Amino acid sequence: MDKKTEIIELIKEAKYFEDLFDIPWKLQKKNSLKKADTKGLRIGLFNIPCGGFGDVIVCQTFSEYLRSWYPNATVTVCTTTPEKFKSLGINVNKGFATLVSKASDECAEFDQVRFKGKKPIFDMMIIVPIINKTFQIKRFQKLIPYANVFNSFPMSEYNGLFYPYTFPIGVGEENLGIFLTNPKLKKHSYVKGPYALVYIQPSPQWGIHSKYCFIAYMEMISKKYSQKHKNFSLIIPEWIEEELFGNPQFKHQFKEKVHKYYPKVEIVPSGKVEEKESVKEFFFDESEKIRGKNKTNVLTIRCEILPKPRPEFMSIIKYSVEDVLLTGDQSITDAFSCCSNKRIWYQIAPWKEDFAHNMSKEIPDVNFKTFKSSCGTLRSLHSKTDYKPFLKEYDFRIKGKKRTDAVIQSILHNKDPVLQDYMKIVQSSRYMDTVQAKFEKACK
């Protein structure tokens, strides 16, 4: 089948007009890319974070993938927040370009930013990631005038909802996987084991679910580990500390679920990590009311440890007990990367239900199907989960590498006269039928 016929067949297979943008790289899927082919290729990664560090870490991880896959290419990260990359220990003096925003908040549009200093030139641009919006090429052209739908490629956040994406990352269906790494971690010295880790987001953003999530997890691990460890520690974020001290109902719920397993609970408050052991405060002591072997059990809640830089946070995950409670795309990816032997419990964000539900199918893990069971449940107290098949199937370094190879080849071959005709027709048309008719006519 010649190239013209192949393009016509791909046009007929397209469901939406935006699918036509993918045809140049789909033509290259069967071809191989050599390292020498990318010599001199200039790749720009465009990153405008919108809250937190997850978007920054995704961009940085992808840049590391690209630099290892294509050492002859030049990869430049263009970002509005170089200070976030710097805070992760990344040298932003090389391979970075700063974007200056005139937006009132961090979540700027591309027509609201400009380059600080000299504007670099790129052969291809990848937007990493697109968050809570659909990529609009006309806005991007305000920043990069030569950008078009055939050299600018949007990447989703995990299981993104605002199609189309050239790089749909996440789990299930056509998604290309998650951003796994092979971290080399030093053992931390923040707390001695055994300890459990909770890293979830607070209310009121998610209503009462954050509190319910923590209580469900605490009931499960208290029952499980009280038989093994008389002295046990728990690392929590500061917002849970505030709730335990400032919300009598929440304290009562916590006490009700925990006291029969750990009748004595003490807290190391936040902000006092440098002080002596005397900063521990008794939260409650009901040891006199408990009979039997749990009577002397003590739970120490550590409020002063989080947050921590990513490598140290991953080390905390690694050396915790088997059951860890996390939220967010990046935290769970870090756990999969460093510690696939863990039993991972997951706080499902309302806007991340699709990601969680697809994980429940693909791992499989029935607990990820609902909010009520994803944070921990007594019914799954001793359950074991084998993540290896899931991680092999959804490692972006496998599926994503193949997609990236094809996309790069489409850039390397975009001077082909047949492709030039096709791309001009697409960019000057509004309907698939029109594109097909014009291209068939041009082929005669």
KABELMO-V597450 format. One record per backbone hydrogen bond with DSSP energy under -1.0 kcal/mol. CO is the residue of the C=O (numbers start at 1). NH is the residue of the N-H. If there is no record, write none. Layout:
BEGIN
co/nh
CO/NH
CO/NH
END
This chain:
BEGIN
co/nh
2/6
3/7
4/8
5/9
6/10
7/11
8/12
9/13
16/19
17/20
18/21
19/22
22/26
23/27
28/31
34/37
35/38
36/39
38/41
41/74
42/123
42/124
43/76
44/126
45/78
46/128
47/80
53/57
54/58
55/59
56/60
57/61
58/62
59/63
60/64
61/65
62/66
63/67
64/68
65/69
66/70
70/73
72/40
74/43
76/45
77/97
78/47
79/99
81/84
81/85
82/86
83/87
85/90
86/89
95/77
97/79
98/116
100/114
106/108
109/112
110/113
112/102
114/100
124/44
125/153
126/46
127/155
136/140
137/141
139/142
140/143
140/144
144/147
148/151
148/152
151/125
153/127
154/166
154/167
155/130
157/160
167/156
167/169
168/176
169/159
170/177
172/175
177/170
178/180
178/396
194/233
195/321
196/235
197/325
204/207
206/209
208/212
209/213
210/214
211/215
212/216
213/217
214/218
215/219
216/220
217/221
218/222
219/223
220/224
221/225
222/226
225/229
230/298
232/300
233/196
234/302
235/198
237/241
238/242
239/243
240/244
241/245
242/246
243/247
247/251
248/252
249/253
250/254
251/255
252/256
253/257
254/258
255/259
258/261
258/262
263/286
264/299
265/283
265/284
266/301
267/281
268/303
272/275
276/279
277/280
281/267
284/265
286/289
292/295
294/297
297/264
298/232
299/266
300/234
301/268
302/236
309/313
310/314
311/315
312/316
313/317
314/318
315/319
317/320
322/343
324/345
325/199
326/347
328/332
329/333
330/334
331/335
332/336
333/337
334/338
335/339
339/342
343/324
345/326
349/352
352/356
353/357
354/358
355/359
356/360
357/361
358/362
359/363
360/365
365/368
366/369
370/374
374/346
377/380
378/381
380/383
387/391
388/392
389/393
390/394
394/178
395/398
395/399
396/400
398/402
399/403
400/404
401/405
402/406
403/407
404/408
405/409
406/410
407/411
408/412
409/413
411/414
413/416
416/420
417/421
418/422
419/423
420/424
421/425
422/426
423/427
426/429
431/435
432/436
433/437
434/438
435/439
436/440
437/441
438/442
439/443
END
